[in-house]
Every structure is written in C-alpha cells, then in structure tokens.
Amino acid sequence: SLGDPNRGRCTFSSDTLTGSGSWAEKPARIRKGQFTWSARWRLRLSDGTVLAFRGDTSTGAPDDFMEVRRPPSINDGEVLVEE
C-alpha cells in the first residue's frame, strides 16, 4: 500500500441547488515522478439527486504538488447520477 486515504467533507451551492457530501483519495501509483490517486466523491443535492464520481486523479509534476500545492487533476473517471 502506498498510504492511507485522504478524506473530507464538501459543500456545493448554486442559485437553485445546494448540497453536501464526502470525498476520498487513496494513493494508487507513482509513475515518472507523478502520483496517481484512486478518487471517490459523493454529493447529495437539495433536489434529492446524488452525484457520485469514481476515477483517477494525478498530481502532475512533483513541483506542482509539493511546492505550489496545486490540486490533483482528473485523468479518467465517470459521474453516476442517482435520483
């Protein structure tokens, strides 16, 4: 295992909807100096819709993550909609 997952809570707000949920990212691989994470997000909206994302994110160049603290970008994944 490359490490323990990062976890947290998130909120969403727009003119018509609000929502809250959780996220988790677990280190998956290190390749060519880039960290790849297995990522999951789940967001429940005020209209009852639940959005779930599962996929991979990447930190990009090591300097982006360690010095600039740029958040990981989404490489591949899918958003599932539950109503």
N, C-alpha and C positions, 0 to 999 in steps of 0.2 A: 504494500500500500504506500502511496506517495504522501499521505497525510489525512488529517481529519477534515470533514466538510466545513465550509464557511456557511453560516446560516443567518437569516434575519427576517424582519418583517418589512412590508412595503405598503404604501398607500397610493391611491390614484384619485384624481379629481378632474372633472371637466365641467362644462356649463350644464350638462344634462345628467351625468353619472358620477358616482363616487364608488370607491371600492377599497378593499384591503386584502392582504394575502401574505404569503411567505415565499421565500426563495432559499435555495441551497446550491452550492457549487462544491464539487469534490475534485481534487486534482486527479487527472486521468493519465497524462503522459507529459514527458519532456522530450521535445524533438527540435534539433537545430537551435537550441537556446530559447525556445518558446514553450511556455506552459500551456497545456490544453486542459480544460476543466469540463467535467460532465455536469451540466447545469439543469436545474428544475425551478420553475416558477409557477405559482398558483394564485390567481386573483379572483375574488368573488365580487361582482359588481352589484350595485343597488337595484338593478332590474332583475336580479336572480341569475344572470349569466355567470358562468365560471369559465375563465380562460386558463389553460394550463400549457406551459411551454416545456418541452424537453429537447435537449440538444447539446451541442458543444460550443464552448466559447474559448477564446485564445487571448493571451496577454500581448501578443505581438512581440516586438523586440524587447529583450530583457531591460533595456534602459527605460522604455516606456512604462513598464510596470514598477520597477524598483525606484526610479528617480522621479518620474513625472506623476506616478500613481494613476496613470490613465486606466480606466476600467476595461475589462475584457470586452472584445467584440464578438458578436455572434457569428460563428462559422457555418453551422449547419443545425437544423432543428425543425420542429413542427409546433404549431399552435393548435391545441384542441379546444373546441367550444362545446360546453355542456349547457343545456338550457333547462 
